[in-house]
Amino acid sequence: MIVFTMKKATAKAKPQPPSGKTPMRTRILDASLAVVREKGYAAATVDDLCAKAGVTKGAFFHHFDSKEALGVAAADYWSQLTGELFKGAPYHRHADPLDRFLGYIDFRGELLQGKVPEFTCLVGTMVQETYETHPAIRDACQRSIFGHAREVAKDIEAAKKIHAPHAAWTAESLALHTQAVLQGSFILAKAEGSVAVAADGVAHLRRYVEFLFQKNQTGKTNQ
């Protein structure tokens, strides 16, 4: 796919609302994904979370010792859900690892739909607020973001061996740069209240990666 286009994401890409048939702990975690992305960690109260999940405060504190404990659990839960989503994404079908990496970027673009809280990142939202005040949440967010980057780096490393074996950059650094662009695009979308600026960020990321791997006329790869 050469041209970036917005596509409709699959239904499973969207977090499902809490259900009365869902285990109570999971309902609270599901509620946290929606409430924290909408209000932020600091502004999201236990009352807000309980109301969204349809549970009592007693039930909340039965499953989580504190709001901070919920934040840590929510980051890990987010990693689990998004890990399953990306594992089943169609870009893995490409034989060439560079096509898989570009397909990954396209897939991130496809997920940019709905209102801003619906497509932004839970752990990116939380770590901006808690990196100094709640180290346990910060560390959980770090595990999530860097863990996802390590998965992306696998295709980048394979692509580098084929298409850019002499490039000075590392797969790990490019994977983290990819996450920095995505998280930065979410911040711009929040500032502007629009998906368009985030979509532009993802489109530029794709162009940058294409340029990075592009071979010049001498057969050397851009570094």
Order of alpha helices (4+ residues) and beta strands (2+ residues): alpha-alpha-alpha-alpha-alpha-alpha-alpha-alpha-alpha-alpha
